[in-house]
Amino acid sequence: FLLRSSSCIGPSLCLAMGASDSSCKCDFSDARDSLENAPKRQDEQAETVEPMAALKPDPVEKGRKAAVFAINKLQALVSDTKAMKESWSTLRKELETQKIVWSSPGIGKDARTAGAVAMLQSKLELAIAMSEMDDPSAVDALKEALQRSKAADSAGGPLMNKTITTAAEKVVQAKLNNDARTELMELCTLFRDKVGVGSGQVFAEKGMKQKDVEDLIKRCHLTDTKLATHCKLVVFSELSTGVTAKGGEAKP
């Protein structure tokens, strides 16, 4: 039995408070055993916790989030009229150049060609004027002008040069992109509201097939690859589940 120093307070307490053999006269051997074997407090108990299995993402929630992202992005694209206005502005400038070409000697020499040029110029000017009033039919008038020019081209001579033809085609393409994006946005909205129902049933309601939707996404000409990926996730995410509202098999 070792004598304690005057400052010792007992082997168990000394050891618990961090005393060492060299700084304390207590017999630590029994104290260590008692402390090591003593029950630990609840907050000090070391429990072996089995790692939880990785939770699989909920396809319904994933589809909903993708739908919201796609809708917001598509809405921004549809609402942005800058590209369309710039296309019309370019066409307006090219028409002025084309008028100079049409008025030059050798163009419109015969009455037939002169009449076709006058009609084409009128169509182009009408389309541009309608665009300035935000008339949705402006592009239709422009399409007709392009058709007239192509018809004249096949008959022996182009009425519109390549530059103005390209400018007009860009306006038409911008409108087609916008229409396709609007349609895709409406489809994504439908999937957001009915996510988990099953793609097959939603396609059936819209009278569409899987290929129709794939073609629609292509017609949008989305340069944002992340947006394109989210759109595909929205409309095709439920295909793998094969679940419909009636519990049947989805048949896209």
C-alpha positions as a Markdown table, in Angstrom:
| # | Residue | x | y | z |
|---|---|---|---|---|
| 1 | Phe | 0.0 | 0.0 | 0.0 |
| 2 | Leu | 1.5 | 3.3 | -1.2 |
| 3 | Leu | 1.1 | 6.4 | 0.9 |
| 4 | Arg | -0.7 | 9.3 | -0.8 |
| 5 | Ser | 0.9 | 12.7 | -0.9 |
| 6 | Ser | -0.8 | 15.5 | 1.0 |
| 7 | Ser | -2.2 | 16.8 | -2.3 |
| 8 | Cys | -3.7 | 13.4 | -3.5 |
| 9 | Ile | -7.4 | 13.0 | -3.5 |
| 10 | Gly | -7.6 | 9.3 | -4.1 |
| 11 | Pro | -6.4 | 7.0 | -6.9 |
| 12 | Ser | -9.6 | 6.9 | -8.9 |
| 13 | Leu | -10.1 | 10.7 | -8.8 |
| 14 | Cys | -6.4 | 11.5 | -9.3 |
| 15 | Leu | -6.3 | 9.3 | -12.4 |
| 16 | Ala | -9.6 | 10.6 | -13.7 |
| 17 | Met | -8.3 | 14.2 | -13.3 |
| 18 | Gly | -5.1 | 13.4 | -15.3 |
| 19 | Ala | -2.5 | 12.7 | -12.6 |
| 20 | Ser | 0.4 | 10.6 | -13.6 |
| 21 | Asp | 2.4 | 8.0 | -11.7 |
| 22 | Ser | 5.3 | 10.4 | -11.3 |
| 23 | Ser | 3.2 | 13.3 | -10.0 |
| 24 | Cys | 1.1 | 11.4 | -7.6 |
| 25 | Lys | 1.7 | 8.9 | -4.8 |
| 26 | Cys | -1.6 | 6.9 | -5.4 |
| 27 | Asp | -1.6 | 3.3 | -6.4 |
| 28 | Phe | -2.9 | 3.6 | -10.0 |
| 29 | Ser | -3.0 | -0.1 | -10.9 |
| 30 | Asp | -6.3 | -0.8 | -9.2 |
| 31 | Ala | -7.7 | 2.6 | -10.1 |
| 32 | Arg | -7.1 | 2.0 | -13.8 |
| 33 | Asp | -8.9 | -1.3 | -13.8 |
| 34 | Ser | -11.9 | 0.2 | -12.0 |
| 35 | Leu | -12.1 | 3.2 | -14.4 |
| 36 | Glu | -11.7 | 1.0 | -17.5 |
| 37 | Asn | -14.3 | -1.4 | -16.4 |
| 38 | Ala | -16.8 | 1.2 | -15.1 |
| 39 | Pro | -19.9 | 1.8 | -17.2 |
| 40 | Lys | -19.6 | 4.8 | -19.4 |
| 41 | Arg | -22.0 | 7.7 | -19.6 |
| 42 | Gln | -24.5 | 7.5 | -22.4 |
| 43 | Asp | -22.8 | 10.4 | -24.3 |
| 44 | Glu | -19.5 | 8.6 | -24.1 |
| 45 | Gln | -20.6 | 5.2 | -25.2 |
| 46 | Ala | -18.9 | 4.2 | -28.4 |
| 47 | Glu | -21.4 | 2.4 | -30.5 |
| 48 | Thr | -20.7 | 0.6 | -33.8 |
| 49 | Val | -23.1 | 2.1 | -36.3 |
| 50 | Glu | -23.6 | 0.1 | -39.4 |
| 51 | Pro | -23.3 | 2.5 | -42.4 |
| 52 | Met | -26.7 | 3.3 | -44.0 |
| 53 | Ala | -27.3 | 2.1 | -47.4 |
| 54 | Ala | -27.1 | 4.8 | -50.0 |
| 55 | Leu | -30.5 | 6.3 | -50.5 |
| 56 | Lys | -31.7 | 6.1 | -54.0 |
| 57 | Pro | -33.0 | 9.4 | -55.3 |
| 58 | Asp | -36.8 | 9.6 | -55.6 |
| 59 | Pro | -37.5 | 9.6 | -59.4 |
| 60 | Val | -40.7 | 11.5 | -58.9 |
| 61 | Glu | -39.0 | 14.3 | -56.9 |
| 62 | Lys | -36.1 | 14.3 | -59.4 |
| 63 | Gly | -38.5 | 14.6 | -62.3 |
| 64 | Arg | -40.3 | 17.4 | -60.6 |
| 65 | Lys | -37.2 | 19.4 | -60.0 |
| 66 | Ala | -36.0 | 18.9 | -63.5 |
| 67 | Ala | -39.4 | 20.0 | -64.8 |
| 68 | Val | -39.2 | 23.3 | -62.8 |
| 69 | Phe | -35.7 | 23.9 | -64.0 |
| 70 | Ala | -36.7 | 23.2 | -67.7 |
| 71 | Ile | -39.8 | 25.4 | -67.5 |
| 72 | Asn | -38.0 | 28.4 | -66.1 |
| 73 | Lys | -35.2 | 28.1 | -68.7 |
| 74 | Leu | -37.6 | 27.7 | -71.6 |
| 75 | Gln | -39.8 | 30.5 | -70.4 |
| 76 | Ala | -36.7 | 32.8 | -70.4 |
| 77 | Leu | -35.9 | 31.7 | -73.9 |
| 78 | Val | -39.4 | 32.2 | -75.2 |
| 79 | Ser | -39.7 | 35.6 | -73.5 |
| 80 | Asp | -36.4 | 36.9 | -74.9 |
| 81 | Thr | -37.3 | 38.6 | -78.2 |
| 82 | Lys | -33.8 | 40.1 | -78.7 |
| 83 | Ala | -32.7 | 37.4 | -81.2 |
| 84 | Met | -35.9 | 37.7 | -83.2 |
| 85 | Lys | -35.7 | 41.6 | -83.4 |
| 86 | Glu | -32.1 | 41.4 | -84.5 |
| 87 | Ser | -33.0 | 39.0 | -87.2 |
| 88 | Trp | -35.8 | 41.3 | -88.5 |
| 89 | Ser | -33.4 | 44.2 | -88.3 |
| 90 | Thr | -30.8 | 42.4 | -90.4 |
| 91 | Leu | -33.5 | 41.5 | -93.0 |
| 92 | Arg | -34.6 | 45.1 | -93.2 |
| 93 | Lys | -31.1 | 46.2 | -94.0 |
| 94 | Glu | -30.6 | 43.4 | -96.6 |
| 95 | Leu | -33.9 | 44.4 | -98.3 |
| 96 | Glu | -32.5 | 47.9 | -98.9 |
| 97 | Thr | -29.5 | 46.4 | -100.6 |
| 98 | Gln | -31.7 | 44.0 | -102.6 |
| 99 | Lys | -33.8 | 46.9 | -103.9 |
| 100 | Ile | -30.7 | 48.5 | -105.3 |
| 101 | Val | -29.9 | 45.2 | -107.1 |
| 102 | Trp | -33.5 | 44.9 | -108.4 |
| 103 | Ser | -33.4 | 48.5 | -109.8 |
| 104 | Ser | -30.1 | 48.0 | -111.6 |
| 105 | Pro | -30.0 | 47.6 | -115.4 |
| 106 | Gly | -30.7 | 44.1 | -116.6 |
| 107 | Ile | -32.9 | 43.1 | -113.6 |
| 108 | Gly | -36.6 | 43.0 | -114.3 |
| 109 | Lys | -36.1 | 43.8 | -118.0 |
| 110 | Asp | -39.1 | 41.8 | -119.1 |
| 111 | Ala | -42.6 | 42.4 | -117.8 |
| 112 | Arg | -42.9 | 39.0 | -116.3 |
| 113 | Thr | -39.8 | 39.3 | -114.2 |
| 114 | Ala | -40.6 | 42.9 | -113.3 |
| 115 | Gly | -44.0 | 41.8 | -112.0 |
| 116 | Ala | -42.5 | 39.0 | -109.9 |
| 117 | Val | -39.9 | 41.3 | -108.4 |
| 118 | Ala | -42.6 | 44.0 | -107.6 |
| 119 | Met | -44.7 | 41.3 | -105.9 |
| 120 | Leu | -41.8 | 39.9 | -104.0 |
| 121 | Gln | -40.7 | 43.3 | -102.8 |
| 122 | Ser | -44.2 | 44.1 | -101.6 |
| 123 | Lys | -44.4 | 40.8 | -99.7 |
| 124 | Leu | -41.1 | 41.5 | -97.9 |
| 125 | Glu | -42.0 | 45.1 | -97.0 |
| 126 | Leu | -45.4 | 43.9 | -95.7 |
| 127 | Ala | -43.7 | 41.2 | -93.6 |
| 128 | Ile | -41.3 | 43.7 | -92.1 |
| 129 | Ala | -44.1 | 46.2 | -91.4 |
| 130 | Met | -46.1 | 43.5 | -89.6 |
| 131 | Ser | -43.1 | 42.5 | -87.5 |
| 132 | Glu | -42.8 | 46.1 | -86.3 |
| 133 | Met | -46.4 | 45.8 | -85.0 |
| 134 | Asp | -45.5 | 42.4 | -83.4 |
| 135 | Asp | -48.0 | 40.8 | -85.7 |
| 136 | Pro | -47.6 | 36.9 | -85.4 |
| 137 | Ser | -48.5 | 36.6 | -89.1 |
| 138 | Ala | -45.4 | 38.5 | -90.2 |
| 139 | Val | -43.4 | 35.3 | -90.5 |
| 140 | Asp | -46.1 | 33.7 | -92.6 |
| 141 | Ala | -45.8 | 36.6 | -95.0 |
| 142 | Leu | -42.1 | 36.2 | -95.1 |
| 143 | Lys | -42.5 | 32.4 | -95.8 |
| 144 | Glu | -44.6 | 33.3 | -98.8 |
| 145 | Ala | -41.9 | 35.7 | -100.0 |
| 146 | Leu | -39.3 | 32.9 | -99.8 |
| 147 | Gln | -41.5 | 30.5 | -101.6 |
| 148 | Arg | -42.0 | 33.0 | -104.4 |
| 149 | Ser | -38.3 | 33.6 | -104.7 |
| 150 | Lys | -37.6 | 29.9 | -104.8 |
| 151 | Ala | -40.2 | 29.3 | -107.4 |
| 152 | Ala | -38.6 | 32.0 | -109.6 |
| 153 | Asp | -35.2 | 30.4 | -109.0 |
| 154 | Ser | -36.5 | 27.1 | -110.3 |
| 155 | Ala | -37.9 | 28.8 | -113.3 |
| 156 | Gly | -34.6 | 30.2 | -114.4 |
| 157 | Gly | -33.4 | 33.0 | -112.1 |
| 158 | Pro | -33.3 | 33.9 | -108.4 |
| 159 | Leu | -35.2 | 37.0 | -107.4 |
| 160 | Met | -33.5 | 37.3 | -104.0 |
| 161 | Asn | -29.7 | 37.1 | -103.5 |
| 162 | Lys | -28.2 | 34.6 | -101.1 |
| 163 | Thr | -27.6 | 37.2 | -98.4 |
| 164 | Ile | -31.2 | 38.4 | -98.1 |
| 165 | Thr | -32.4 | 34.8 | -98.5 |
| 166 | Thr | -30.3 | 33.7 | -95.5 |
| 167 | Ala | -31.5 | 36.7 | -93.5 |
| 168 | Ala | -35.1 | 35.8 | -94.2 |
| 169 | Glu | -34.5 | 32.1 | -93.4 |
| 170 | Lys | -33.0 | 33.1 | -90.0 |
| 171 | Val | -36.1 | 35.0 | -89.1 |
| 172 | Val | -38.3 | 32.0 | -90.0 |
| 173 | Gln | -36.0 | 29.6 | -88.1 |
| 174 | Ala | -36.1 | 31.9 | -85.0 |
| 175 | Lys | -39.9 | 31.8 | -85.1 |
| 176 | Leu | -39.9 | 28.0 | -85.5 |
| 177 | Asn | -37.5 | 27.6 | -82.5 |
| 178 | Asn | -39.7 | 29.8 | -80.4 |
| 179 | Asp | -42.8 | 27.8 | -81.3 |
| 180 | Ala | -41.1 | 24.5 | -80.5 |
| 181 | Arg | -39.8 | 25.8 | -77.2 |
| 182 | Thr | -43.2 | 27.0 | -76.2 |
| 183 | Glu | -44.7 | 23.6 | -77.0 |
| 184 | Leu | -41.9 | 21.9 | -75.1 |
| 185 | Met | -42.5 | 24.2 | -72.1 |
| 186 | Glu | -46.2 | 23.3 | -72.1 |
| 187 | Leu | -45.3 | 19.6 | -72.2 |
| 188 | Cys | -42.8 | 20.0 | -69.3 |
| 189 | Thr | -45.5 | 21.9 | -67.3 |
| 190 | Leu | -47.9 | 18.9 | -67.9 |
| 191 | Phe | -45.2 | 16.5 | -66.6 |
| 192 | Arg | -44.6 | 18.7 | -63.6 |
| 193 | Asp | -48.3 | 18.6 | -62.7 |
| 194 | Lys | -48.5 | 14.9 | -63.4 |
| 195 | Val | -45.0 | 13.7 | -62.5 |
| 196 | Gly | -45.1 | 10.0 | -61.4 |
| 197 | Val | -48.2 | 9.3 | -63.5 |
| 198 | Gly | -46.1 | 7.7 | -66.3 |
| 199 | Ser | -44.9 | 9.0 | -69.6 |
| 200 | Gly | -47.0 | 6.6 | -71.6 |
| 201 | Gln | -50.2 | 8.1 | -70.3 |
| 202 | Val | -49.1 | 11.7 | -70.7 |
| 203 | Phe | -48.0 | 11.0 | -74.3 |
| 204 | Ala | -51.4 | 9.5 | -74.9 |
| 205 | Glu | -53.2 | 12.6 | -73.6 |
| 206 | Lys | -51.2 | 14.8 | -75.9 |
| 207 | Gly | -51.6 | 12.4 | -78.8 |
| 208 | Met | -47.8 | 12.0 | -79.0 |
| 209 | Lys | -45.4 | 9.2 | -79.3 |
| 210 | Gln | -41.8 | 9.0 | -77.9 |
| 211 | Lys | -40.3 | 9.8 | -81.3 |
| 212 | Asp | -42.6 | 12.9 | -81.5 |
| 213 | Val | -41.2 | 14.2 | -78.3 |
| 214 | Glu | -37.6 | 13.5 | -79.3 |
| 215 | Asp | -38.2 | 15.4 | -82.6 |
| 216 | Leu | -39.8 | 18.3 | -80.6 |
| 217 | Ile | -36.6 | 18.6 | -78.5 |
| 218 | Lys | -34.5 | 18.6 | -81.6 |
| 219 | Arg | -36.6 | 21.3 | -83.2 |
| 220 | Cys | -36.0 | 23.6 | -80.2 |
| 221 | His | -32.3 | 23.8 | -81.2 |
| 222 | Leu | -31.3 | 24.2 | -77.6 |
| 223 | Thr | -27.6 | 25.3 | -77.3 |
| 224 | Asp | -27.7 | 24.8 | -73.5 |
| 225 | Thr | -26.8 | 21.2 | -73.1 |
| 226 | Lys | -27.9 | 21.2 | -69.4 |
| 227 | Leu | -31.3 | 22.4 | -70.4 |
| 228 | Ala | -31.6 | 19.8 | -73.1 |
| 229 | Thr | -30.6 | 17.1 | -70.6 |
| 230 | His | -33.2 | 18.3 | -68.1 |
| 231 | Cys | -35.9 | 18.4 | -70.8 |
| 232 | Lys | -35.2 | 14.8 | -71.7 |
| 233 | Leu | -35.1 | 13.8 | -68.0 |
| 234 | Val | -38.6 | 15.4 | -67.5 |
| 235 | Val | -40.4 | 13.7 | -70.4 |
| 236 | Phe | -38.6 | 10.4 | -70.3 |
| 237 | Ser | -37.9 | 9.9 | -66.6 |
| 238 | Glu | -41.0 | 7.8 | -66.0 |
| 239 | Leu | -40.5 | 5.5 | -69.0 |
| 240 | Ser | -38.3 | 3.2 | -67.0 |
| 241 | Thr | -40.9 | 2.8 | -64.2 |
| 242 | Gly | -43.6 | 1.7 | -66.6 |
| 243 | Val | -46.2 | 3.0 | -64.1 |
| 244 | Thr | -49.4 | 4.8 | -65.1 |
| 245 | Ala | -52.3 | 6.2 | -63.0 |
| 246 | Lys | -54.2 | 3.0 | -63.5 |
| 247 | Gly | -51.3 | 0.8 | -62.5 |
| 248 | Gly | -50.9 | -0.5 | -66.0 |
| 249 | Glu | -47.8 | -0.6 | -68.2 |
| 250 | Ala | -46.7 | 2.6 | -69.9 |
| 251 | Lys | -46.5 | 2.3 | -73.6 |
| 252 | Pro | -44.8 | 5.3 | -75.1 |
